[in-house]
């Protein structure tokens, strides 16, 4: 479709939408090619925001493919960006990379900066799941529970609550989490994950 549109700004929007759609359905290579097309466009170039958004998404693809160092390198310039939306996304992606690399000290520094600049993130599900997982990875299940108990209706949070109880050797407390996930969606990926965690 983009090739049939003559108006460049509209064409860039179509390519960006196409790239996001590929990303959302897990076609990472197709998504990468579309985002790279935006970054390589010269006359006229896509807006700076669109280019930087493409860099963010390419970095996220690198992280999902297990290349956290590449992702960190790609987002480094965005960590100084004055656009608050880009900076928020870049900081959160940086934190995800640091979680993957188990860099606890710098992860805490990144999260502190994110929450200091944008206090509303203190209640954000994705941020608190990340904080909970980081605590679990460091064998601090009670600390992890502080973050994941905030979301009693979210299957991901219920799963991590269950993992906390399993880590604490309190299986009888983990089982109700499993039951709640089953009730919400018996075909959820979190059901399978909980089965594995419980050793079923």
N, C-alpha and C positions, 0 to 999 in steps of 0.2 A: 504493500500500500504506500509506504513512504516514497518509493521510487516514482510513483505516479503523481506526487504532489510537487508543484513548482515553488510554492511559497516556502522559503527556507525555515522560518520560525515554526510553521505548522509541521513541516517535515521533521524537524528536530523533536518536537513534542511527540510525534508518532513513534519515532525511533526510541525515545525515552520510555514511552508507554510499553512498547514491544519488549524492551529490555527488562522492564519491571515484571511484565507478565511471564516472560521466560524464567526469571528468577523465582517468582512465586510458585511455579509448578516444578521447580527443581532442575530445569534445563540450564545448568550453570555455564556450559560452554557457549550456547547460543546467547545467553545473557551477556557474557563477557564480550563476545564479538559485537553485539549491539552497543554496549557502553563504550567500547574502544572506538567504534565508528563515530560516536559523538565527540570523543576526545581528539580524534584526528581531523575533524572537519575544520577547514580553514576559511572559506569564503562564503558567506560570513560565518564566523565561528558561533557555536551555541553560547548562550549566556554563561557567564562565569559560574553562576549558581548551578546551572545544569551540568557544567563540566565538573565542578567539585562534587556534586551529587553522584556523578558517574565514578569519580575516584573513590568515593566512600563505598559504593556498591562493589566495585572491583576489589577493594580491600576486603570487604565482607566475603566475597567469593573465595579469595585467597585463604581467609581464615577457615571457611567451611571445608576447604580442600586440605586443611592441615598445615598451611603455610603461614603461621602466625607472624614470623619475622618479616615476611614479605608484606603482610597486611600492615604491620606497624610502620614499616618504611613508607608505604604509600600514604598513610594518613598523617604522617609527621607534619607536613606543611599546614594541614587543616587544623591542627591543634593551636595555631596562632590566629585562626580566622576570626574576623570581627562579626561575622554573621552568626547570631546565637543558635540558629537551627543546625547549621553545619557543625559548630563547635560542640553542641550537645551530642550529636550523633558520633562525632569523632571521638569524644571522650568515652562514650559508652562502648564503642568498638575497641578502643584502646584497652579498656577494662576487660572486655571479653578475651582479647589476645593475652593479656597478663594472667587471666584465670587459666587459660589453656597452657601457658608456660609455667604456671604455678609460681609466679613472681609475687609473693604475698605483700611484701613491703611496698613495691611500686603500685600494686593494685589498690592498696589502702590509700595511697597518696592520690591516685587518679579518682577514686570514688569520693574522697574528701573534696577534691577540686570540683567535681561534678555537682555535689550536693551544696557546696558553698556558693557556686555560681547560680544554680537552679534548685532552690530548696524544695520545690514541688516534687522532684524526683525521689524524695524520701518515702513517698507513698506509691511509687511506680512499681507495678508487678514485675517487669523484666529486671529492673535494677535490684529489687529485693530478692528475686530468685537467684540472681548472680551472687549477691551477698551471702545468701543461704548456702549455695553450693560451695562458695569459697570457704565458709566456716566448716562445712562438712568435710571438705577435702583436707582440712587441717585438724580433723578429729575434734571439732567443737560442736557437737550436736545441740547442746542447749542454746548456744548463740545462734545457730542456724534456725532453730525453732522460733526465735524472736522475729525473724524476717518472714518465714513462710506461713506462720499461723495467721498472718494478717489477711489471708485470702482463703476463707473456708469453702468458697464455691469454685475455686479454680483447680482442675485436675492436676496441673503441674505442681501447684503448691501442696496439694494433698499427697501427691507422690513423694515429694521431698520431706514432708512431715513423717510419712511412713518410714523413709530411709533414716531419718533422725532417730526414730524409735528403735529401728533395727540396730543402728549403730550403738544405741544405749542398751541393747539386749532386752528391750521391752516389747516383745513380739505381740503381746496382747493389746498393746496400744497401737501397733502398726496395722493390725487387721481391720479395725474400723475405717481407716483411711482407704484401704483396698476396697472395702464394701461401698464406700461413698463414690469412689471413682467408677466402680462397676455400675452403680445406680445412675450416674450422670451419662455414661456412654460405655457400654460393654465392649465396643469395638475400638476404643481409644488406644493410642500407642502407650498411654500411661498405664493401662491395665497390663499390657505385656511387660512393661518395665517393672511394675510392682510384683508380678509373678516371679520374674527373675530375681528381684531383690529378696523375695521371701523364700527363694529356692524351690519353687514349685516346678 
